[in-house]
Amino acid sequence: MVSLSSSPQRNAIVSQFQNSTHLCVCVALRLPPLSTDPSRCERAFVGNTIGQANGVYDKAIDLRFCDYTNEKSNLKGKSLAAALMSEAKFDGADMSEVVMSKAYAAGASFKGTDFSNAVLDRVNFEKANLQGALFKNTVLSGSTFNEAKLDGAVFEDTIIGYIDLQKLCRNTSLNEEGRATLGCR
């Protein structure tokens, strides 16, 4: 174990970092291993509680790689707080009135999904496919859409903060109608 309590060692390390032209701070997202529970995909139909989004649970709700294509009744109004949803398929699903807080949906597919009257709080939709998704009267607070496919997505009466709106408007796949509805400049 190296201790930096002595001042010459500390100064040498600080000097090395200050003079470095190739300093790279890299952070990799580490997700837990995929659940081996054979009924893990059915957990979405039960949902969970908002407390689970704040770390008050022993296992995350793991929906990675699950297929909910055209699911019209079992997801409506569910709480999917802190859900791991990357690479899952929700194409054509009815997710109206769903509450997703601190969910990780990077790379998931939500083509034509209905998010009407939903609360999507701090959801990571990075590289997700949201083509034709319906966000009618939806709360989008702190959610990210970096490199998400938003062609044909409808944002009608969406509630979104100014900074979040600016970030969303930078997405080049957002069509002119979506930009106009959101008020992008």
C-alpha positions in Angstrom: 0.0 0.0 0.0 1.3 3.4 -0.9 0.8 6.3 1.4 1.0 9.8 0.1 1.4 11.5 3.4 5.0 12.5 2.7 5.1 15.7 0.8 7.8 14.8 -1.7 5.8 11.8 -3.0 2.6 13.8 -3.1 4.2 16.6 -5.0 5.9 14.3 -7.5 2.5 12.6 -8.3 0.7 15.9 -8.5 3.4 17.3 -10.8 3.2 14.2 -13.0 -0.5 14.6 -13.5 -0.3 18.4 -14.1 2.3 18.0 -16.7 0.7 15.0 -18.5 -0.8 15.8 -21.9 -2.5 12.3 -22.1 -4.5 12.3 -18.9 -7.6 10.3 -19.4 -10.2 9.8 -16.8 -12.3 6.8 -17.9 -15.4 5.6 -16.1 -17.0 2.3 -17.2 -20.5 1.5 -16.2 -20.6 -1.8 -14.5 -23.9 -3.6 -14.4 -24.6 -6.7 -12.2 -24.5 -10.1 -13.9 -27.6 -11.1 -15.8 -30.1 -12.7 -13.4 -30.4 -16.4 -13.7 -34.0 -16.4 -12.4 -36.1 -18.2 -15.0 -39.1 -15.9 -14.3 -37.1 -12.6 -14.3 -39.0 -11.2 -17.3 -42.3 -11.7 -15.6 -41.2 -9.4 -12.8 -42.1 -6.5 -15.0 -45.8 -7.5 -14.8 -45.6 -7.1 -11.0 -43.5 -4.0 -11.0 -41.7 -2.7 -7.9 -41.8 0.2 -5.6 -40.3 3.7 -5.8 -38.2 2.8 -2.7 -36.4 0.3 -4.8 -35.1 3.1 -7.1 -33.4 4.5 -4.1 -31.4 1.4 -3.3 -33.9 -0.2 -0.9 -33.9 -3.6 -2.5 -31.7 -6.7 -2.5 -32.0 -7.3 -6.3 -32.5 -5.0 -9.2 -35.5 -5.7 -11.4 -33.6 -7.3 -14.3 -35.4 -7.1 -17.7 -32.4 -7.1 -19.9 -32.9 -9.0 -23.2 -36.6 -9.7 -22.3 -39.2 -9.4 -25.1 -42.4 -7.5 -24.4 -43.3 -6.8 -28.1 -47.0 -5.8 -28.4 -47.7 -6.3 -24.7 -50.9 -4.3 -24.3 -52.1 -4.9 -20.7 -49.5 -6.2 -18.3 -47.1 -3.2 -18.3 -49.7 -0.4 -18.1 -49.3 1.6 -14.9 -46.5 -0.4 -13.4 -43.6 1.0 -11.4 -40.3 0.0 -13.0 -38.0 1.9 -10.7 -34.3 1.1 -11.0 -35.1 -1.5 -13.7 -32.3 -2.8 -15.9 -33.8 -2.8 -19.3 -30.9 -2.6 -21.8 -31.3 -4.6 -25.0 -35.0 -5.5 -24.1 -37.8 -5.2 -26.6 -40.9 -3.2 -25.8 -42.0 -2.5 -29.4 -45.7 -1.6 -29.6 -46.2 -2.1 -25.9 -48.7 -0.1 -23.8 -46.5 1.5 -21.1 -49.0 4.3 -20.4 -49.1 5.5 -16.8 -45.8 3.6 -16.1 -43.4 5.1 -13.6 -39.8 4.6 -14.5 -37.4 6.2 -12.1 -33.6 5.7 -12.4 -34.1 3.0 -15.1 -31.3 1.9 -17.4 -32.8 1.4 -20.9 -29.7 1.9 -23.0 -29.9 0.1 -26.3 -33.5 -1.1 -25.6 -36.2 -1.0 -28.3 -39.4 1.0 -27.8 -40.6 1.3 -31.4 -44.2 2.5 -31.3 -44.5 2.2 -27.5 -47.2 4.3 -25.8 -45.8 6.3 -22.9 -48.9 8.4 -22.4 -49.3 9.9 -18.9 -46.1 8.2 -17.8 -43.4 9.5 -15.5 -39.9 8.9 -16.9 -37.6 10.3 -14.3 -33.8 9.9 -14.8 -34.2 7.1 -17.4 -31.1 6.4 -19.6 -32.4 5.9 -23.2 -28.9 6.2 -24.7 -28.9 4.5 -28.1 -32.5 3.2 -27.6 -34.8 2.9 -30.5 -37.9 5.1 -29.8 -39.1 5.5 -33.4 -42.8 6.3 -33.4 -43.0 6.3 -29.6 -45.9 8.3 -28.1 -45.0 10.7 -25.3 -48.4 12.3 -24.7 -48.7 14.2 -21.4 -45.5 12.5 -20.3 -43.1 13.8 -17.6 -39.5 13.6 -18.8 -37.3 14.8 -16.0 -33.6 14.2 -16.1 -33.9 11.5 -18.8 -31.2 11.2 -21.4 -31.7 10.4 -25.1 -28.1 10.5 -26.4 -27.9 8.8 -29.8 -31.5 7.5 -29.4 -33.5 7.0 -32.5 -36.5 9.4 -32.3 -37.8 9.4 -35.8 -41.6 9.8 -35.7 -41.7 10.1 -31.9 -44.6 12.2 -30.8 -44.1 14.7 -27.9 -47.6 16.1 -27.2 -48.1 18.1 -24.0 -44.8 16.7 -22.7 -43.5 18.1 -19.4 -39.8 18.6 -19.6 -37.3 21.0 -18.0 -35.4 23.6 -20.0 -32.0 21.9 -19.7 -33.4 18.5 -20.6 -35.2 20.0 -23.5 -32.0 21.6 -24.8 -30.3 18.2 -24.7 -33.2 16.4 -26.3 -33.3 19.0 -29.1 -29.7 18.2 -30.0 -30.7 14.7 -31.1 -30.5 14.8 -34.9 -33.0 12.0 -35.4 -35.8 14.1 -34.0 -38.0 15.1 -37.0 -39.3 18.6 -37.7 -42.8 17.9 -36.3 -41.3 16.7 -33.0 -38.9 19.6 -32.9 -41.8 22.0 -33.4 -44.0 20.3 -30.8 -41.2 20.5 -28.2 -40.3 24.0 -29.1 -36.7 23.3 -30.2 -35.0 26.3 -31.8 
